[in-house]
Amino acid sequence: MRALLVCPTIVLAALLAGSPYSASAQMKLSPKAAAPGGTETRYFTSIDGLMDGNADVILKETRQGKTVTAATLDVCYPVAKNSDRKDRFVVNLQVSGQTLTGTTTSLGAKAPVTVKLTRKPTGDTFEFRGQIGIGQAVTEVTSPDNADLSEKEFLDNQTTDDGITPQPKDFTEVSPEAIAVKVKLDAATDFLKSLKGQDVEVTLASLTVGCDALRAGEQTINMSVDPERAAALLAKFKAMPGVTAAGWTAGLVEMDRTIRIAAADWRDGDKINRDKLAGAIAGVLSKTLAAKPVTQSFSPSTGKLKLVFKRPNQDFPALELTDTIEVAGLVSTDKPGTSDKLILWIGSPSTTTADESTGAKLNVSDEAPADEEGDQPDDDGSVDALTKELKGQRWDADKSVWK
């Protein structure tokens, strides 16, 4: 309530504009005439002029011929200016000629909502005027030239992909460390609290409950975990209250920087000998980077490999500056479960330069001008060299096969 009072023009200045389906609404589709005396359902997913384009709107109308017999307004909107948090209201409107009115309460903040609109056909589009209030904030609505959609067009635009693959055949379309869980909103808090203290990293952006989630009643939580524990965690999550789907999703691994190798030389029993493989990787990269290996470590949460190298900086040798190079990696079987193949992803090197000489230090800034695009001169040949040394295969994106 308080946020609504502070920013009424944000909460209501464009309350019925900017739906994710607005591109289709802006096509100015001609209203489809129903059969004489027949009933049809039409939708508006963009009513221009409210909430600076930040609201997500669905106005559903039931028509008998050209006469509106029932209408429902569903509006999802930010709770405050520049906020990612959303609130929503759904109101059944009373229809009296060209006037649509109704009252309700927002689902989150429980703020009172009042709607009074007039609706006027203007050729192939429609004009809306009136007022909408949330809490103490009231905004005048002046919205000409709005197009409607048929029910089929509306439903086609509702199709969404949560990106979850419960049983991938391999890790070419999804990433071995990236998992996602779809959970009902009323169970999401308990689910997230259960992750505290566990070796998982939750993607912060997935904690935001968007309009699609509010309408579906389900939220998708993205996480990064050690690939060796991913399958067991997913099995555990699927059994938790409120969880409706769980599986792998897109993540760290990019196929153009991934190689596939035989697993036999890098196993101790049924486990990958990560330290042995990391040592081999460091040996190859020390040559391509012309740098000395310093440390290698694996994240207990995500299984992500971190390699650190050092070398003398060559920009001004007399200053004895030092380059520190970090390279990320990830090792996994090439598919869920056991396999005789491993995949190895290697990230692009990240280099910082500092004065590590004895005595007084020269302060050095690594910040490049904003208009300069950084290149990756240290990366030349690293993935190819690893492929050759480890007798691996590269991914052919054109043919979608290992070569």
C-alpha positions in Angstrom: 0.0 0.0 0.0 2.7 2.4 0.9 4.6 1.9 -2.3 1.4 2.5 -4.3 1.0 5.9 -2.5 4.5 6.9 -3.3 4.4 6.2 -7.0 0.8 6.3 -8.3 1.9 7.3 -11.8 4.1 4.2 -12.0 1.6 1.8 -10.6 -1.2 3.2 -12.8 0.2 5.6 -15.3 0.1 2.8 -17.9 -1.7 0.0 -16.2 -3.0 -1.7 -19.3 0.1 -1.6 -21.6 3.2 -3.6 -22.3 2.1 -7.2 -22.1 4.5 -9.9 -23.3 1.8 -10.6 -25.9 1.6 -7.0 -27.0 3.5 -7.7 -30.2 0.6 -9.8 -31.4 -1.9 -7.3 -30.2 -0.2 -4.5 -32.1 -0.8 -6.3 -35.4 -4.2 -4.6 -35.5 -6.1 -7.7 -36.3 -9.6 -7.1 -37.5 -12.3 -8.2 -35.0 -13.6 -11.5 -36.3 -17.4 -11.5 -36.6 -19.2 -14.3 -34.8 -22.0 -16.1 -36.5 -25.2 -14.2 -36.2 -26.4 -14.6 -32.6 -23.4 -16.7 -31.8 -21.1 -16.4 -28.8 -17.3 -15.9 -29.0 -14.5 -14.9 -26.7 -12.0 -12.1 -27.6 -9.0 -10.8 -25.8 -7.0 -7.6 -25.5 -3.4 -8.1 -24.4 -2.3 -4.4 -24.8 -4.4 -1.4 -23.9 -2.0 1.5 -24.6 -1.6 4.4 -22.1 -1.1 2.9 -18.7 1.9 2.2 -16.4 4.7 3.3 -18.8 4.6 -0.1 -20.6 5.4 -2.0 -17.4 2.0 -3.7 -16.8 0.9 -7.0 -18.2 -2.8 -6.9 -19.1 -5.4 -9.4 -20.3 -8.9 -8.2 -20.9 -11.2 -11.1 -21.8 -14.6 -10.3 -23.4 -17.5 -12.7 -24.1 -19.6 -11.4 -27.0 -23.0 -12.2 -28.3 -22.6 -10.9 -31.9 -21.1 -7.4 -31.3 -22.5 -7.0 -27.9 -20.3 -7.6 -24.8 -22.1 -9.8 -22.3 -19.2 -10.4 -19.8 -15.7 -9.2 -19.3 -12.7 -10.0 -17.0 -9.7 -7.7 -16.5 -6.4 -9.4 -15.3 -3.6 -6.9 -14.6 -0.1 -7.7 -13.3 2.1 -4.7 -12.4 5.2 -3.7 -10.4 4.5 -2.9 -6.8 6.8 0.2 -6.9 8.9 2.1 -9.4 11.9 0.1 -10.7 10.8 -2.9 -8.6 10.9 -6.5 -9.9 8.2 -7.5 -7.5 4.8 -7.8 -9.0 1.2 -7.6 -7.7 -1.9 -8.6 -9.6 -5.6 -8.1 -9.6 -8.4 -10.0 -11.4 -11.8 -8.3 -11.6 -15.0 -9.5 -13.2 -16.5 -6.4 -14.8 -20.1 -5.4 -14.9 -21.2 -4.6 -18.4 -23.7 -1.8 -19.0 -23.8 -0.7 -22.7 -20.3 0.7 -23.3 -19.4 0.9 -19.6 -17.3 -1.6 -17.8 -17.0 -1.4 -14.0 -15.8 -3.5 -11.1 -14.1 -3.6 -7.8 -11.7 -6.1 -6.2 -8.6 -6.4 -4.1 -5.1 -7.0 -5.3 -3.8 -10.5 -4.6 -0.5 -9.5 -3.0 -0.8 -6.2 -1.2 -4.6 -6.6 -0.7 -5.1 -3.1 -2.0 -8.6 -2.0 -3.0 -9.0 -1.8 -6.8 -11.7 0.1 -8.7 -12.2 0.0 -12.4 -14.5 2.2 -14.5 -13.9 2.2 -18.3 -15.9 3.0 -21.4 -15.3 1.0 -24.5 -15.9 2.3 -28.0 -15.4 0.5 -31.3 -13.3 2.6 -33.8 -13.3 0.7 -37.0 -11.1 -2.4 -36.6 -9.8 -1.3 -33.2 -11.3 -0.1 -29.9 -10.9 2.9 -27.6 -10.8 2.8 -23.8 -11.3 5.7 -21.5 -12.0 6.0 -17.8 -10.2 5.5 -14.4 -8.5 2.7 -12.6 -7.5 3.0 -9.0 -5.2 0.9 -6.8 -5.2 1.9 -3.1 -5.1 5.7 -3.1 -3.6 6.0 -6.6 -6.1 6.8 -9.4 -5.1 7.2 -13.0 -7.1 8.5 -16.0 -7.2 6.1 -18.9 -7.1 7.4 -22.4 -6.2 4.6 -24.8 -7.3 4.7 -28.4 -6.5 2.2 -31.2 -6.4 -1.1 -29.3 -6.6 -4.4 -31.2 -8.2 -7.6 -30.0 -7.3 -11.3 -30.5 -9.3 -14.4 -31.1 -9.2 -17.1 -28.5 -7.0 -19.3 -30.7 -4.5 -16.4 -31.3 -4.5 -15.6 -27.5 -3.9 -19.3 -26.5 -1.1 -19.6 -29.1 0.6 -16.6 -27.5 0.4 -18.1 -24.1 2.7 -21.0 -24.9 5.8 -20.8 -22.7 8.8 -23.0 -22.3 10.2 -23.5 -18.8 13.5 -24.8 -20.3 13.4 -27.9 -18.1 14.4 -31.3 -19.6 13.6 -34.1 -17.1 15.5 -36.8 -19.0 18.0 -35.4 -21.5 19.6 -38.0 -23.8 22.9 -36.1 -23.4 24.4 -32.8 -22.4 24.5 -31.1 -25.8 21.2 -29.2 -25.3 21.4 -28.7 -21.5 24.3 -28.2 -19.2 25.3 -30.9 -16.6 25.6 -28.5 -13.7 22.4 -26.5 -14.4 19.1 -27.8 -12.9 15.7 -26.2 -12.5 12.7 -27.0 -10.3 9.1 -25.8 -10.9 7.3 -25.4 -7.7 3.9 -24.1 -6.7 4.0 -20.5 -5.3 2.5 -21.5 -2.0 5.3 -24.1 -1.5 8.2 -22.0 -3.0 9.2 -20.4 0.3 9.6 -23.7 2.1 11.4 -25.2 -0.9 13.9 -22.4 -1.0 14.5 -22.5 2.8 15.2 -26.2 2.5 18.2 -25.3 0.3 19.9 -23.3 3.0 23.2 -25.0 4.1 23.2 -27.2 1.0 25.9 -27.2 -1.6 23.9 -25.6 -4.3 23.9 -22.1 -5.9 20.5 -20.6 -6.6 20.3 -18.2 -9.5 19.2 -14.9 -8.0 17.1 -13.8 -11.0 14.9 -16.9 -10.7 13.7 -15.7 -7.3 11.7 -13.0 -8.9 8.1 -14.0 -9.3 7.0 -12.6 -12.7 3.6 -12.2 -14.2 3.6 -15.6 -15.9 4.4 -17.3 -12.5 1.6 -15.3 -10.8 -0.9 -16.4 -13.3 0.3 -20.0 -13.5 0.7 -20.3 -9.7 4.1 -21.9 -10.2 7.7 -20.6 -10.1 10.8 -22.0 -11.8 13.9 -22.0 -9.6 17.3 -22.3 -11.4 20.3 -23.8 -9.6 23.9 -24.8 -10.2 25.1 -28.0 -8.6 28.0 -30.4 -8.9 27.2 -32.6 -12.0 28.0 -35.7 -9.9 25.2 -34.8 -7.5 22.7 -33.4 -9.9 20.7 -36.6 -10.6 20.4 -37.5 -6.9 19.3 -33.9 -6.0 16.7 -33.9 -8.8 15.2 -37.2 -7.5 15.0 -35.6 -4.0 13.4 -32.4 -5.3 10.8 -34.3 -7.3 9.5 -35.8 -4.1 9.2 -32.5 -2.2 5.8 -30.9 -1.6 4.6 -28.5 -4.3 7.2 -29.5 -6.9 5.6 -30.2 -10.3 8.7 -30.5 -12.6 12.4 -30.9 -12.2 15.3 -31.5 -14.6 18.3 -30.1 -16.4 18.4 -26.8 -18.2 20.7 -24.4 -20.0 23.8 -23.3 -18.1 27.5 -22.9 -18.2 28.5 -25.2 -21.0 28.9 -23.8 -24.5 29.4 -26.5 -27.1 31.9 -24.5 -29.1 34.3 -24.6 -26.1 33.5 -28.2 -25.2 35.4 -31.4 -26.1 34.4 -35.1 -25.5 37.0 -37.5 -24.3 37.2 -41.2 -23.3 36.5 -41.7 -19.6 38.7 -44.7 -19.0 42.0 -42.9 -18.4 40.4 -40.4 -15.9 38.5 -42.7 -13.5 39.2 -44.2 -10.1 36.6 -46.9 -9.9 33.2 -45.2 -10.7 34.5 -41.7 -9.9 36.1 -39.2 -12.2 39.7 -38.5 -11.0 39.3 -34.7 -11.2 42.6 -33.8 -9.8 44.4 -35.9 -12.4 42.4 -34.4 -15.3 42.8 -30.9 -13.9 46.6 -31.4 -13.8 46.6 -32.5 -17.4 44.5 -29.5 -18.4 46.8 -27.2 -16.6 49.8 -28.7 -18.3 48.3 -28.0 -21.8 47.1 -24.5 -20.9 50.5 -23.6 -19.4 51.9 -23.9 -22.9 49.2 -22.1 -24.8 49.1 -19.3 -22.3 52.9 -19.3 -21.8 52.2 -19.1 -18.0 53.1 -21.1 -14.9 50.3 -23.1 -13.2 49.7 -21.8 -9.6 46.5 -23.4 -8.2 43.7 -25.7 -9.3 40.5 -26.2 -7.3 36.9 -27.5 -7.7 33.8 -25.7 -6.3 32.1 -28.0 -3.7 28.7 -26.5 -4.8 28.9 -26.5 -8.6 31.9 -28.7 -9.4 33.3 -25.8 -11.4 37.1 -26.0 -12.0 39.2 -22.9 -11.4 42.7 -22.8 -12.7 45.1 -20.0 -11.9 48.3 -19.2 -13.9 50.9 -16.4 -13.7 53.4 -15.0 -16.2 55.6 -11.9 -16.6 53.7 -9.1 -18.3 55.4 -8.1 -21.6 53.9 -4.6 -22.0 56.8 -3.0 -20.2 59.2 -5.7 -19.0 61.5 -3.4 -17.0 58.5 -2.8 -14.6 58.4 -6.5 -13.7 54.6 -6.6 -13.7 52.8 -9.9 -13.4 49.7 -11.3 -15.3 47.4 -13.5 -13.3 45.2 -15.6 -15.6 42.1 -17.5 -14.4 40.4 -20.2 -16.5 37.1 -21.8 -15.5 36.2 -25.4 -16.5 33.7 -28.1 -16.0 34.0 -31.9 -16.2 31.1 -34.3 -16.4 29.9 -37.5 -18.0 28.5 -36.7 -21.5 25.0 -37.7 -20.4 23.1 -38.3 -17.1 24.2 -41.5 -15.4 27.2 -43.6 -16.2 29.0 -43.3 -19.5 32.3 -44.2 -21.1 32.7 -40.6 -22.3 33.3 -37.4 -20.5 32.8 -33.8 -21.6 35.2 -31.0 -20.7 34.2 -27.4 -21.0 36.9 -24.7 -20.8 36.0 -21.0 -20.4 37.8 -18.1 -22.0 40.8 -16.9 -19.9 40.5 -13.8 -17.7 43.7 -11.8 -17.2 44.5 -9.2 -14.6 47.9 -7.4 -14.2 49.5 -6.1 -11.0 52.9 -5.2 -9.7 54.1 -8.1 -7.5 57.7 -7.1 -7.5 59.6 -6.4 -4.2 59.7 -2.9 -2.8 57.4 0.0 -3.8 54.5 -1.0 -6.0 53.2 0.6 -9.2 49.4 0.9 -9.0 47.9 -0.4 -12.3 44.4 -0.1 -13.5 43.0 -2.9 -15.7 40.0 -0.9 -16.8 39.7 -0.6 -20.6 37.9 2.4 -22.3 34.2 1.7 -22.6 34.3 1.9 -26.4 37.0 -0.7 -26.7 35.9 -4.3 -27.2 38.2 -6.8 -25.4 39.6 -9.6 -27.4 40.9 -13.0 -26.2 44.5 -13.1 -27.5 45.5 -15.6 -24.8 42.8 -18.0 -26.0 44.3 -18.9 -29.3 44.7 -22.6 -29.7 43.8 -23.6 -26.1 40.7 -25.7 -26.9 42.3 -27.2 -30.0 45.4 -28.1 -28.0 43.4 -29.8 -25.3 41.5 -31.7 -27.9 44.7 -33.0 -29.4 46.4 -33.8 -26.1 43.4 -35.6 -24.6 42.5 -37.3 -27.9 39.1 -35.7 -27.8 36.3 -34.7 -30.2 34.8 -31.3 -31.0 31.1 -30.6 -31.5 30.0 -30.0 -35.1 27.1 -27.5 -34.7 26.1 -27.7 -38.4 25.6 -31.5 -38.3 24.9 -31.8 -34.5 27.4 -34.6 -34.0 30.8 -35.1 -32.4 33.6 -35.1 -34.9 
